[in-house]
């Protein structure tokens, strides 16, 4: 296999995994009204349908990253594909909302297994060629970003010709193809590192994130004074403190704390959290806005998200060349400014807003993310030894998925209560996103001054 063929093959196979995982983040959003009708589900149930996936994704990502470093990225990648495909079929056949949520958890397990391993394969394959690695990461990110933006469109088309169950069935052939394609991946993995699985740390992390998100989702329904709500918040805080202590004292931590000694590493993680949190949460409420406030049918609402796909693809495909020419700092700064401008444009969203007025915000937000995310990912990978690439990529994606789940929980809670609540949630998202982006612009300017 020639070098160019190897590059195309490795990038295609690993990008397929990211496409499958990211597609299921957003394709379900457009199906929420149909799922609600099928199971007579309220807002909290719909939030769990989304967040069950993101939660499992987030709480298991670090452990899966460790498994990738311990047992080899290629093998872990194949198992992740198998789990995800099987769980997708289970979602399609779910007879109750509860069973759908259970299978969504299993989808999250599969996604958490295959994403850090796919990024580890990329990093290990091209660690000695920084320019090629930046290009590969840009294409990998472009594929995932296009998938998450195209999800509502694909969902709208599928629902218009069949029903919401088929949005899950389509994953099975993609996963089978991914498993078969990995057989031709070149054998260039590094020797497995001698570490053990951090079971105590994994359990503490799972409790911390799950109880936090659960309390946020169920808070509006049960009330903040309910023991399960404030008790969940307290338990989450305790579990998080325990997690930090375990990782600090453990001989084989799943999240080595020395990674956080780097100011740039910390800022890049914070960047990932901000982008995912506001994007996931806002797309969730925009799906409700288009269908419940503007009363678009599923197909029309799906195609309304087309600018998101265009914006992601354009900026992601350009990101590799931009990073190689300017480093990671400038693309991130420009991307953040575009992100904030796009969110400001959402302030015009009202009960009768013409779609053309929403087109530019829908285009500019993903263009900003498409510039910032590949630079962020490249910076994370270049900041660690390549033998820890699975753990580093898992740390980044864990933070991003946890933030995404939190964004859906918080903004979903704000949107519960009808059309005016949805409009209020959009306004809240815009103001907080712009404020946080401004703060992050300052941090990026200060901490990534010399980062190339």
RAPE-V831054 format. One record per residue. N is the residue number from 1. OMEGA is omega as a letter, one per 40 degrees, with the letter a starting at -180 (none if undefined). Layout:
BEGIN
N;OMEGA / N;OMEGA
END
This chain:
BEGIN
1;a / 2;a / 3;a / 4;i / 5;i / 6;i / 7;a / 8;a / 9;a / 10;a / 11;a / 12;a / 13;a / 14;i / 15;i / 16;i / 17;a / 18;i / 19;a / 20;a / 21;a / 22;i / 23;a / 24;i / 25;a / 26;a / 27;a / 28;a / 29;a / 30;a / 31;a / 32;i / 33;i / 34;i / 35;i / 36;i / 37;a / 38;a / 39;a / 40;a / 41;i / 42;a / 43;a / 44;i / 45;i / 46;i / 47;i / 48;i / 49;i / 50;a / 51;i / 52;i / 53;a / 54;i / 55;i / 56;i / 57;a / 58;a / 59;a / 60;a / 61;a / 62;i / 63;i / 64;i / 65;i / 66;i / 67;i / 68;i / 69;a / 70;a / 71;i / 72;a / 73;a / 74;a / 75;i / 76;i / 77;a / 78;i / 79;i / 80;i / 81;a / 82;a / 83;a / 84;a / 85;i / 86;a / 87;i / 88;i / 89;i / 90;i / 91;a / 92;a / 93;a / 94;a / 95;i / 96;i / 97;i / 98;i / 99;i / 100;i / 101;i / 102;a / 103;i / 104;i / 105;a / 106;i / 107;i / 108;i / 109;i / 110;a / 111;i / 112;a / 113;a / 114;a / 115;i / 116;i / 117;i / 118;i / 119;i / 120;i / 121;i / 122;a / 123;i / 124;a / 125;a / 126;a / 127;a / 128;a / 129;a / 130;a / 131;i / 132;i / 133;i / 134;i / 135;i / 136;i / 137;i / 138;i / 139;i / 140;i / 141;i / 142;a / 143;i / 144;a / 145;i / 146;a / 147;a / 148;i / 149;a / 150;a / 151;i / 152;i / 153;i / 154;i / 155;i / 156;i / 157;a / 158;a / 159;a / 160;a / 161;i / 162;i / 163;a / 164;a / 165;a / 166;i / 167;i / 168;a / 169;a / 170;a / 171;a / 172;i / 173;i / 174;i / 175;i / 176;i / 177;i / 178;i / 179;a / 180;a / 181;a / 182;i / 183;a / 184;i / 185;i / 186;a / 187;a / 188;a / 189;i / 190;i / 191;a / 192;i / 193;a / 194;i / 195;i / 196;i / 197;a / 198;a / 199;i / 200;i / 201;i / 202;a / 203;i / 204;i / 205;i / 206;a / 207;a / 208;a / 209;a / 210;a / 211;i / 212;a / 213;i / 214;i / 215;a / 216;a / 217;a / 218;a / 219;a / 220;a / 221;a / 222;a / 223;a / 224;a / 225;a / 226;a / 227;a / 228;a / 229;a / 230;i / 231;i / 232;i / 233;i / 234;a / 235;i / 236;i / 237;i / 238;a / 239;i / 240;i / 241;i / 242;i / 243;i / 244;a / 245;i / 246;a / 247;a / 248;a / 249;a / 250;i / 251;i / 252;a / 253;i / 254;i / 255;i / 256;a / 257;i / 258;i / 259;a / 260;i / 261;a / 262;i / 263;a / 264;i / 265;a / 266;a / 267;i / 268;i / 269;i / 270;i / 271;i / 272;i / 273;a / 274;a / 275;a / 276;a / 277;a / 278;a / 279;a / 280;a / 281;a / 282;i / 283;i / 284;a / 285;i / 286;i / 287;i / 288;i / 289;a / 290;a / 291;a / 292;i / 293;i / 294;i / 295;i / 296;i / 297;a / 298;a / 299;i / 300;i / 301;i / 302;a / 303;i / 304;i / 305;a / 306;i / 307;i / 308;i / 309;a / 310;a / 311;i / 312;a / 313;a / 314;a / 315;i / 316;a / 317;i / 318;a / 319;a / 320;i / 321;a / 322;i / 323;a / 324;a / 325;a / 326;a / 327;a / 328;a / 329;a / 330;i / 331;i / 332;a / 333;i / 334;i / 335;i / 336;i / 337;i / 338;i / 339;a / 340;i / 341;i / 342;i / 343;i / 344;i / 345;i / 346;i / 347;a / 348;a / 349;i / 350;a / 351;a / 352;a / 353;i / 354;a / 355;a / 356;i / 357;i / 358;a / 359;a / 360;i / 361;i / 362;i / 363;a / 364;a / 365;i / 366;i / 367;i / 368;i / 369;a / 370;i / 371;a / 372;a / 373;i / 374;i / 375;i / 376;a / 377;i / 378;i / 379;i / 380;a / 381;a / 382;a / 383;a / 384;i / 385;a / 386;i / 387;i / 388;a / 389;i / 390;i / 391;a / 392;i / 393;i / 394;i / 395;i / 396;a / 397;i / 398;i / 399;a / 400;a / 401;i / 402;i / 403;i / 404;i / 405;i / 406;i / 407;i / 408;a / 409;a / 410;a / 411;i / 412;i / 413;i / 414;a / 415;a / 416;i / 417;i / 418;a / 419;a / 420;i / 421;i / 422;i / 423;i / 424;a / 425;i / 426;i / 427;i / 428;i / 429;a / 430;a / 431;a / 432;a / 433;a / 434;i / 435;a / 436;i / 437;i / 438;i / 439;a / 440;i / 441;i / 442;a / 443;i / 444;i / 445;a / 446;a / 447;a / 448;a / 449;a / 450;a / 451;a / 452;none
END
